[in-house]
Amino acid sequence: MPLYLTEQEVDRCIDMSATLDVVELSLEHQSDGGALNNPRQRLTAAPDTHVNTMMAADSTLGIFGFKTYTLAGGIYRFFVFLSDSHSGELLAIVEANRLGQLRTGAATGIATKHLARGSADTVGIIGSGYQARTQLEAVCAVRGIRQARVYSRSPERRSVFAAEMSESLSIEAVSVQSARRAVDGADIVITITNSRTPVLEGAWLEAGMHIDAVGGADAYVTELDEAAITRADTIIVDDREQAKIESGELMMSAARGTLIWERTIELWQIVSGQTHGRRRPQDITLFKSLGMALWDISAAKAAYDRAVELGLGRHL
């Protein structure tokens, strides 16, 4: 019988450290052909009802599955269905809001681990919402971060975010009054917004920066202006085929001829050592993250294994 795990049980079973490990491992499995990922599929079921499905398999871990999430009545609901690849048995149904927050942050952490300069100790983060917390947590886990500067449109929200991150991560996190002030002098820049107009300008970038562009899997979302795309020495994506239909910034640059898709690198190629994302200290590196089902099922498997060990969950 499959195990049903609630959000609260997931939170007890997996943390950022574990999620960083499973995301990196999934990319290693992808590099040797042991893991496969399918781009997201979307369905508008009604004017205010949307259904999204993402599928993946990791034969090395012996699992396959999918994440489905819906938006109806203004409410999102996230679930991962996890199955055994040998028997086809459904192992678990996992509530996946917290799981998604962790795996999205962990992907940024793994990209930063392999792309940012080793000496990087300052972060500029644009966005202070629900997903921003695990973004900063993951980056702090892979680099010795001393200071983070946060900007978002709401002074109150960014101040609360800065105070919470200062306490939970033991760093100096400060609220600043503009995106430019967050970015100036930062070693690592994170954008985690749903903006349809650029929040990061290429003119602000400095030699040696690493950028994690995480907000919005949408053809019409453009967190970065075209100059930011063209100034990047290396552009890394999680899944190129998905980026071709969901990354607004890259799609628009490709349409104008300033980006060649074949020159982008997928993250597994960096993690496996097949290629290097940062060749020189002064390179500007850009990771565009859209989210992969492979990370969802890998994180769900880790949560499931721990739940079995702890005797958590409800058998259906």
N, C-alpha and C positions, 0 to 999 in steps of 0.2 A: 504494500500500500504506500502511495506517495506521502511524503511529509510536507505539511503546510507550515511555513515559517512567516511570522508576522514581522513588521518593521522593528518592533522592540526586540524580538529574538535575533533578528539579523544584526542589530546593533551590539548584542551581547556576544555574537559569534565571530565577528570580523572587524578589524580595525585598519587604520591606514597602513601600518607596517606590513600586515598580512596582505593587504590589497596591492601594495607596491610589488611584493614578491610574485603574486599570481599574475598580475598584468605583465610584468617582465617575462615571466616564464611562458605565458601564452604567445608572446611575440617571438620567443626563441623557438617554440613549437611551430609557429607560422613559417619561420625561416627554413625549417627542414621538411616542410610539407606535411607536418602532422596536424596542422590546424587550418581551418578554412573559415572565411567570413563573407557573408552576403550583405550588400548594401541595404539600407532601410527601405521598406515599402510603406507607402502612405495611402490612406483611403479617407475620403470625406464622406461619412455615412449620412450626414444631414448638415444643414447650414451651421449648426453649432456643435457638431459631433465629429471627432476625428479619431481614426484608428491607425496606429503605427506598429509595424512588426519588423524585427531584426533577427536573423538566423545565423547560427554558427555551429561548428563542430570542432572538437579537439580529440582526435583519435589517440593521441599520446596519453591524455587523461582518461580516455574511454567515455567521453560524454558528447552529447549534442543537445541543442535546445534553441529556444527563442525567447526574446523579450517582446512583450506586447505592452503598449501603453496607450491610454485613451484620454481624450479631453472631451468632456461632456458636461454641460451646465457650469462651465468655468472651473471644473475640478479635474485634475490629472490623477490617473491611477496607473501604477506600474507593477508588472508581474514578470518573473522569469519562470519558464517551464523547463526543467532540467531532466534529461533522460540518459539512461545507460546505453552506450553505443553498441554493446555486445548483445544485449537482450532486447533492447527497445523499451524496457520498462521505464515508466515515468517515476523518477526518483523524488522530485520535489516540485512544489509550487511555492515560489518565494516572492513575498511582497518586496518591491525593488526600488522604492524611492531613495532610501538611505544607501542601498547598494549602488545605485547609479551615481549618487553624490560621491561616494568613495572611489569608484572606478574611474570617474571622470577626473577627479583630483590626482589619482595615482598615475594615470596616463601622462598628465602634465609633469608629474614628478619624474617619471622614467625618461621622458623627452629631455627634461632639464638636466638630469643626471648625465646623459650622454652628449649633450650639446652645449650647455653653459660652461663658461670658463671655470676651472677648479677654484679660483680665488673669489668667485662671485659671492657677495655678501649683502647686496642691497636689492630690494624688489620694489618695483612700481606696479601697483595693481589698480586697474580701472574696473569698477564694479564691486558692490559690497553685499550682494544678495546671497541666497541660500547656497549656491554652488561655489561662491568665492572662498568660503571658509576652508573647504578641503583642498582648493587650489593652493592656498598659502601654506596649509599644513604639509602637503606633499612636497612642495619646494623646500620648506625648512627641513624636511627629513633627508634630503639628498645634498644639501649645501649648508654651509655654516652661515646662515642668514643672521645679520646683525640688525638690520632695519628694514621695515616695509612702510611705504607711503601709499595711502589709499585715497582714491577719488571716486565719488559717485555723485549723482545729481542731488541726492538728499543729504544735506549736512548732518542731520540727526542720525541717519542710518550709517553713514561712514564713520561718524564719531563712535557710535556703539560698536561697530565692527572693529575699529582700531583698539578700543579698550578691551574687547573680548580676546582679540588675537594677541595683544600684549601679554595678557594674563595666561592664556592657554599655551602659548608657544614660547614664552619667556624671551621675547624680542621687543625691540622698540617699534611699535606700530603707531603711525601718526596719520591723522586726517589732514588732507591738503585741499586747497581751494580750486584746483584745476587739474585736468588730465596732464597738462604739460609739466606741472610741478611734480606730479607723481613719477613721470618718466625721466626727467632730467637727472643725469648722473646714475641712473639705475643700471645694474648689471643684468637683471632679469625683468622683463615686462610681461605682465599677464593682463589680457583683456577678457572679461567674463561678463558681458552685457547682452542685451537683446536689441541693440541699437540697429536701425536701418540706415544710419549715416555714420561715417567714420568717427571713431573716438580716439584713434591713434594715427598721427600723421608721420609720414616718412621723414619730413624735415626735422623731426625731434630725435631721430635715431642717432646713436653714436657707435663708433667702431667697437666691436667686441660684444655688443648686446646680444642677448638671446630673448626671443619673443615667443610666448605661448598664447596663441589666439584661439580662444575656447568658446566664446559665446556664439550661439546661433547656428543651427544646422538648417540653413534656409538660403535659397538662391537669391533672396532679396535682402539679406542681412549683410552689411559691409562694415565691420568694426575697424578695418584698416583701409586707408586710402591707397590709391594705386602707387604712389611714391614709396610707401612702406613695402609693397610687394617687390617693386623693381630694385630697391636698395638692398634687399636680402641677398646674401651670397649663396645661401642654400635654403630651399624650401622643402620641408618635410611634412607629409600628410600621414594620417593613420591608414586610410584606404583611398587609393587614387580614384577608383571608379565611383565611390561615394562622393568624393570631393568634386567630381565633374558634374554632379547634379545637385549638390547641396552647399558648396562653399561659394557664397556670393562674391567675395573679394577675388578669389582665384578664377572663378568663371568669367567675371567681367574683364579681368586682365587678359585671360586667354582669348576672349572674343576680340580684344583690341590688338592682339598679337604681341603683347609684352610679357606673356608667360607661355612657355612651352610645357605641356603636361608631362612629356617624356623626360624632362629634366628635373621633375619633382622626385623626391625619394620617399619611400614608405618607411614608417618607423621601424618595422622589423629588420629592414636592411641595415639600419644603424645599430640596433641592439645586437644583431648577430655578428657584427664586425665586417659584414660584406662591403660596406663603404663607410666613409667618415663624413659626418655632418659638418664638423668644424675642422678645417684644415690649417687655419692660422688664428692666432689670438685676436686679431682685429676683424675677423669675419663677423657679419651679422647673420644669425641663424633664426629661422622662423618655423615654428611648428604650428600647423593648422589642425586642430582636433575637432572631429565631428562625432566621435563615439562609435565603438564597435561592439556588436553582439558577442564577439569572442571574449571581450573583457567581462561582459555580463555573466556569461555562463561559467567562466573561470572563477569569478568571485562568488557566484552562487554555489559552485562546487565546494569551495573552501568553507563557506558558511554552512552548507549542508553537512559536511564532514564533522565540523565542530559541533553542530547541533546534535548529531547522532552521539558523539562522544559525551556531551553534557546531558543528554536525555531531554532536549528541548524540542518543541514543535508538536504538531497534532497530526496523527495518522488519519488519512481520509479513507 
